[in-house]
């Protein structure tokens, strides 16, 4: 039986590199596209080169036609994920998240690619009144340019699915943790504590409630969902049935580091504009596939800390 060929955009990123490894083990040929603005080729160094080809590509500016020939599936993970600075760099989310998605969808039409897998975000729910938040909750008010750009991309994907008989999978993630984690609160806290182990400045009041999912559990959920749901447009929350506060996360991190810093909170229920103070997704849909997470949030945080303290090079890169 001939191998399927898949494209993974953002292949050198945190989630993308794990996905490439997973697909190669599932007997795929994988074409990886990444501009290395936030990803690292080092994340891909142990992948079998007979089944994986990497191309450094700017998906926004470059002509990408040649990479999409004879491809059966696209996993589109490439994005700007910097929610906090969205209001400072206001074109970035639109260009990297919405316009690039449109450009990739055009490749589906040109090359008759019929399966499109997209990494969206729980941020599209804004500050939802429905907790836990279901996929079909009341249409959300957007609170970040990042969430707005991802929701715009979702709308494009569903319209292309209708117009061009495309089967699409839209995954709305909570924050993901685990090895190769390279941005987010655990990264920021560890970097700060390496600089000064006696104090830690924290945005907000520390009572923000967040749900997290380990990257390996995330990839397994994508795989099971892709092979289980068969509608034209499949929208699926990915998360766990638990959440923790930022304060609890700090306790896990500092315990793992064997530190007792003094904490200084900036105050308010949000860390920044667009920071949702309570993210907790309903995951009944993904669990109907038989999937369930193997790691708790606490274990996921601990595993992330272990990776970062064993790979100090990544703390110096940002």
C-alpha positions, 0 to 999 in steps of 0.5 A: 500500500502506497504511503499517504503524503501530508503537509505540516505547516509550522512543522518546526514549532512546538506542536508541529514537530511532535505532529511530524514525528507522529505522522512519520510513525504512522507511515506517512510521507511528510512535507514540512513547511516553516519560516523558523521565526519561532520554530527550531530545526533542532526539534526535527533532528531525529526524524527519519529523512526518508519520510520527511522533507523540510523546506524553509518557506515564508507562507505569506510572501513566497510562491508555495505552489510546488509543495502541494502536488500529490498531497492527500492531507494538510495539517495547518499549524503555522500561526502567530500565537502571540496574543499579548502583543496583538494590539501592538503589531496589529497586522500580524494576526491578520496576515499570519493567521487569516491570510495565510490560511486563505492561501493554503485553502487555495492550494486545496482547490488547485491540487484537489486536496480534500482533507484540511486539519486546522489548529484553532484556539479556545481563545475564539470563545472570548469571555464566554458566560458558558463554562465549560464552553461547548463548541456550539455555544452562543456566538462569542464576542472577540476579546483579542486580535488573535482570537478574531483572526483564528475565527476569521480563518475558521469561517474561511475554512467552512466556506471552502468546505462547502464550496469545494467538497473539502472535509475539514477539522477545526481544533479549538485548543486550550494551551498546550504543554510538554517537551519543546514548549517554547512560549507561554506562562511556564516558559516566562516564569522559568526564565524570570526565575533563572534571572532572579530566583528570589522574586517573581512578577506576575501579571494579573491577580494570579486567580486566572483559571486556565486549562492545559493539555499535554502535547502528546495527548493533543496529537492523539486527540487530533488523530482519533478525531480525524479518523472518527468524525466524518462531517464536512465541517468538524469543530472539536474542542481539545482540553481536559476536564480540569483547570488550575489557577495561575497561583497553583501553576506557580506553586507547581513550578517553584516546587519543581525548581526548589525555589520559594520566591516572593510573588508580586502581582500586577493586579486585576483579573486579566494579565493583559488585554485579550487574556481570558480570565477563565478558559475551560472547554467542554470536551464531551465531543472529543471523548466520544472517540474513546480518547482521554488525556493520559496526563493531568495538568499538574503532570503536564506542568511538571513535564514542561519544567523538566524539559526547560531546565534540561534544555536551557538553550531554549530559554536563551533564544527568546 
